[in-house]
Amino acid sequence: MYKLPKEDKMFLRTIINIVLILLILYFLFTVGFSLVLAFLMAFLLEPIIIFLTNKLKIKRLYISLSICTLFTLLVITLGYLLVAKVASETAALSRSLIAFTRELGHNTDNLAIRYQDLFQSLSPEYQNSLRQATESLLNSLQELLGHVFSFSFNLAKMIPNFFIEVIIVFIAMYLISLRLPSLKRFFFQFFDPADHPRLDVVLQQLHRAIFGFIRAQLIISTLEFVFVFIGFLVLGLPYPSATALIVTLVDILPILGTGAVMVPMAAYLYVTGNVFLGIGLLIHYGIIIIFRRIIDPKILADSIGISPLAALVSMYLGIKLAGFVGLFLGPAVVILFQALMSVKIIKIKVKF
């Protein structure tokens, strides 16, 4: 009976372990994303809890509950201030949009009266073509409005589920934070005691990478907000701060991007007669896309410790394979693989 050489067995076992890790990560980042988020928050708060426990000589239970409560209150306060600001500015913006819509209807009526004689003077073929083009444009606008209302309705339906998910995440964060040392011991039981120091190194690298990723996202969002805000100021758009904030927040959401706000705005301005402003907004949108494509891989790479090419390729492959979740899953896999390689838990040597 043929037996595989020892090196081939180790290589095969390494490949199987990598596949299992990828499957587990994919499951956690899709089905169990709320638990992953809760674990990440508890994992990030752990150094503070350990420091205060050793410094104040107080039981971990009290320190953990206090830190988690302060963190929860901080998130709720920031979320409330953000939602209140966006809601007030959005209300003002919606009032302006209502006025703009009335103005659009009035301008459309005047335009129809002005060009009625010109339309009658055209040949029947041109009249028919113009009528078909107008009907097609109106149908497209109706379809677009239908999609907007459908999206708004679906978004409204998601709000109760969102709050339930938030409650689950924070409850899970409390429970995980209280049991994190025992969870770590349980996890380490599956490995040889000689490998425990190397696993500690891997966890430390992952901790730095997670902090770096959050830092990178904050930097990218801040730069985008400033960039969009300055562009809106130069173009003279009303409510530049609120609109720039909405653009930045929408860009973070799944599927949607900067164009979900700026392209309809540019189209509306163009239709209402602000041709220069509409074209300027489209140019600004193009510059933002180029700006993001340049800074995203560089900032992510510097913050999480992987090369810009690896960050770009991992994000691209992640999106292709797992959708929006892959945007985070791709770099996470690279970071984990790099950490395991650095402590020689995973060894891959290709021989020809």
C-alpha positions in Angstrom: 0.0 0.0 0.0 1.4 3.4 -1.1 2.1 5.8 1.8 2.5 9.5 1.4 5.9 11.0 2.4 5.9 12.9 5.7 6.4 16.3 3.9 3.4 15.6 1.6 1.2 14.7 4.6 2.1 17.9 6.3 1.4 19.9 3.2 -2.0 18.2 2.7 -2.9 18.7 6.3 -2.0 22.4 6.0 -4.2 22.8 2.9 -7.1 21.1 4.8 -6.7 23.3 7.8 -6.7 26.4 5.6 -9.9 25.3 3.9 -11.5 24.6 7.2 -10.5 28.1 8.5 -11.9 29.8 5.4 -15.2 27.9 5.8 -15.5 28.8 9.4 -14.7 32.5 8.7 -17.2 32.6 5.9 -19.9 31.1 8.1 -19.1 33.5 11.0 -19.0 36.6 8.7 -22.4 35.7 7.1 -24.7 33.8 9.4 -23.1 34.7 12.7 -22.0 38.3 11.8 -23.7 39.7 15.0 -21.7 37.3 17.2 -18.5 38.1 15.4 -19.2 41.8 15.9 -19.9 41.2 19.6 -16.7 39.2 19.9 -14.6 41.8 18.2 -15.9 44.5 20.6 -15.1 42.4 23.6 -11.7 41.5 22.1 -10.9 45.2 21.6 -12.0 46.1 25.2 -10.0 43.2 26.7 -6.6 45.1 27.1 -8.4 47.9 29.0 -10.1 45.4 31.3 -6.9 43.5 32.0 -5.0 46.8 32.7 -7.7 48.1 35.1 -8.1 44.7 36.8 -4.3 44.5 37.5 -4.0 48.2 38.4 -7.1 48.6 40.7 -7.0 45.0 42.1 -10.8 44.7 41.6 -12.6 41.6 40.4 -12.8 41.2 36.6 -16.6 40.9 36.8 -17.0 44.5 38.0 -14.4 46.0 35.7 -15.8 44.1 32.7 -19.4 45.3 33.4 -18.2 48.9 34.0 -16.1 49.1 30.8 -18.8 47.4 28.7 -21.5 49.8 30.1 -19.3 52.9 29.4 -18.6 51.6 25.9 -22.4 51.0 25.3 -23.3 54.4 26.6 -20.6 56.0 24.4 -21.9 54.2 21.3 -25.6 55.1 22.1 -24.7 58.8 22.7 -22.7 59.1 19.5 -25.4 57.3 17.6 -28.1 59.5 19.0 -26.1 62.7 18.2 -25.4 61.5 14.7 -29.0 60.4 14.0 -30.4 63.7 15.4 -28.0 65.8 13.3 -28.8 63.8 10.1 -32.5 63.8 10.8 -32.7 67.6 11.3 -30.6 68.3 8.2 -32.5 65.8 6.2 -35.8 67.4 7.2 -34.5 70.8 6.0 -33.2 69.1 2.8 -36.5 67.4 2.2 -38.4 70.7 2.5 -36.0 72.2 -0.1 -36.6 69.2 -2.3 -40.3 69.7 -2.1 -39.9 73.3 -3.2 -37.5 72.2 -6.0 -40.1 69.6 -7.2 -42.8 72.3 -7.4 -40.4 74.5 -9.3 -39.6 71.6 -11.7 -43.3 71.0 -12.4 -43.7 74.7 -13.1 -40.7 74.9 -15.3 -41.9 71.8 -17.2 -45.3 73.3 -17.9 -43.6 76.5 -19.1 -41.3 74.5 -21.3 -44.1 72.6 -22.8 -46.1 75.8 -23.7 -42.9 77.5 -25.1 -42.1 74.6 -27.4 -45.6 73.6 -28.4 -45.5 75.7 -31.6 -42.1 74.3 -32.4 -43.3 70.8 -31.9 -46.3 71.4 -34.2 -44.0 72.6 -37.0 -42.0 69.4 -37.0 -42.6 66.7 -39.5 -44.8 63.7 -38.3 -41.8 61.4 -38.2 -39.9 63.8 -35.8 -43.0 64.3 -33.7 -43.4 60.6 -33.3 -39.7 60.1 -32.4 -39.8 63.0 -29.9 -43.0 61.6 -28.4 -41.5 58.2 -28.0 -38.4 59.6 -26.4 -40.5 61.7 -23.9 -42.6 58.6 -23.0 -39.4 56.6 -22.5 -37.9 59.2 -20.3 -41.1 59.5 -18.2 -41.3 55.7 -17.9 -37.7 55.6 -16.7 -38.3 58.3 -14.1 -41.4 56.4 -12.9 -39.3 53.2 -12.6 -36.6 55.1 -10.8 -39.1 56.6 -8.3 -40.6 53.1 -7.9 -37.2 51.7 -7.0 -36.6 54.6 -4.5 -39.9 54.1 -2.8 -39.3 50.3 -2.7 -35.9 50.8 -1.2 -37.3 53.3 1.4 -40.1 50.8 2.3 -37.6 47.9 2.7 -35.3 50.1 4.7 -38.2 51.0 7.0 -39.0 47.3 7.4 -35.4 46.6 8.4 -35.4 49.2 11.3 -37.1 46.8 13.9 -34.7 44.0 12.9 -31.8 46.4 13.1 -32.6 47.4 16.7 -33.1 43.7 17.7 -29.7 42.9 16.2 -28.1 45.8 18.1 -29.6 44.6 21.4 -28.3 41.0 20.7 -24.8 42.4 19.8 -24.5 44.3 23.1 -25.8 41.5 25.2 -23.4 39.1 23.5 -20.6 41.6 24.1 -21.3 41.6 27.8 -21.4 37.8 28.0 -18.3 37.2 25.9 -16.3 39.9 27.8 -17.1 38.2 31.1 -16.1 34.7 29.8 -13.2 35.7 27.5 -10.4 34.2 29.7 -12.2 30.9 30.0 -13.0 31.0 26.2 -9.3 31.5 25.5 -8.4 28.6 27.8 -11.0 26.4 26.0 -9.6 27.4 22.6 -6.0 26.7 23.7 -6.9 23.1 24.8 -7.1 22.1 21.2 -3.4 22.9 20.7 -0.2 21.5 22.1 1.1 23.5 25.1 4.3 24.1 23.3 2.3 26.1 20.7 0.6 28.4 23.2 3.2 31.2 23.0 2.9 31.2 19.3 -0.9 31.4 19.5 -0.5 34.4 21.8 1.6 36.1 19.2 -1.1 35.4 16.6 -3.8 36.8 18.8 -1.7 39.9 19.5 -1.2 40.4 15.7 -4.9 40.0 15.1 -5.7 42.5 17.8 -3.4 45.1 16.2 -4.8 44.4 12.8 -8.4 44.8 14.0 -7.5 48.1 15.7 -5.7 49.1 12.5 -8.7 48.2 10.3 -11.1 50.4 12.4 -8.6 53.2 12.4 -8.2 52.9 8.6 -12.0 53.0 8.1 -12.3 56.1 10.3 -9.4 57.8 8.4 -11.0 57.0 5.0 -14.5 58.1 6.0 -13.1 61.4 7.5 -11.0 62.1 4.4 -14.0 61.4 2.1 -16.3 63.6 4.2 -13.8 66.5 4.0 -13.2 66.0 0.3 -16.9 65.8 -0.5 -17.7 68.8 1.8 -15.0 71.0 0.1 -16.3 70.1 -3.3 -19.9 71.0 -2.3 -18.7 74.3 -0.9 -16.9 75.1 -4.1 -19.9 74.2 -6.2 -22.2 76.2 -3.9 -24.6 73.4 -3.0 -27.1 74.1 -0.2 -26.5 72.2 3.1 -23.0 71.0 2.2 -22.2 69.5 5.6 -25.4 67.4 5.9 -25.2 66.3 2.3 -21.5 65.4 2.6 -22.3 63.4 5.8 -25.1 61.5 4.0 -22.8 60.7 1.1 -20.2 59.4 3.5 -22.6 57.3 5.5 -24.2 55.9 2.3 -20.8 55.0 1.0 -20.3 52.7 4.0 -23.5 50.8 3.5 -23.6 47.5 1.6 -24.1 47.7 -2.2 -24.7 51.5 -2.2 -21.9 53.9 -2.8 -21.2 57.6 -3.3 -23.0 57.5 -6.7 -26.3 56.5 -5.0 -26.6 60.1 -3.8 -24.5 62.2 -6.1 -25.7 60.8 -9.5 -29.4 61.5 -8.8 -28.5 64.9 -7.5 -26.6 65.7 -10.6 -29.4 64.4 -12.8 -31.9 66.5 -10.9 -29.8 69.7 -11.2 -29.3 69.1 -14.9 -33.1 68.6 -15.5 -34.0 71.8 -13.5 -31.7 73.9 -15.7 -28.6 74.0 -13.5 -26.5 72.4 -16.2 -23.1 73.8 -14.9 -23.8 72.6 -11.4 -25.0 69.2 -12.5 -21.9 68.6 -14.7 -19.7 69.9 -11.9 -21.2 67.4 -9.5 -20.6 64.5 -11.9 -16.9 65.7 -12.3 -16.6 65.9 -8.5 -18.1 62.3 -8.2 -15.5 61.0 -10.7 -12.7 62.7 -8.7 -14.0 61.1 -5.5 -14.0 57.6 -7.1 -10.3 58.0 -8.3 -9.4 59.4 -4.8 -10.9 56.4 -3.0 -9.3 53.9 -5.4 -5.9 55.5 -4.6 -6.1 56.0 -0.8 -8.1 52.9 0.2 -5.5 50.2 -0.4 -2.7 52.4 0.9 -4.3 53.3 4.2 -5.6 49.8 4.8 -2.2 48.3 4.0 -0.4 50.7 6.4 -3.0 50.2 9.2 -3.4 46.4 9.1 0.2 45.4 8.1 -0.2 43.9 4.6 1.0 45.2 1.3 -1.3 47.6 -0.8 -1.4 44.9 -3.5 -2.5 42.2 -1.1 -5.1 44.5 0.4 -6.5 45.4 -3.0 -6.5 41.8 -4.3 -8.0 40.4 -1.1 -10.8 43.0 -1.1 -11.5 42.4 -4.8 -11.6 38.6 -4.4 -13.6 38.9 -1.2 -16.3 41.0 -2.9 -16.5 38.6 -5.8 -16.8 35.5 -3.7 -18.8 36.7 -0.7 -20.3 40.0 -1.6 -20.1 43.0 0.8 -19.0 40.7 3.6 -16.0 39.7 1.5 -14.8 43.3 1.8 -13.9 42.5 5.4 -13.4 38.8 5.0 -10.7 39.0 2.3 -8.3 41.2 4.3 -9.1 39.2 7.5 -8.1 35.9 5.8 -4.8 37.5 4.6 -4.0 38.9 8.1 -4.8 35.5 9.7 -2.7 33.6 7.2 0.2 36.0 7.5 0.1 35.7 11.3 0.0 31.9 11.2 2.9 31.9 8.7 5.0 34.3 10.9 4.9 31.9 13.9 5.4 28.9 11.6 2.0 27.3 12.5 1.4 27.1 8.8 4.4 26.0 6.7 4.2 25.9 2.9 7.3 25.1 0.9 6.9 24.4 -2.8 9.6 22.1 -4.3 10.1 21.5 -8.0 
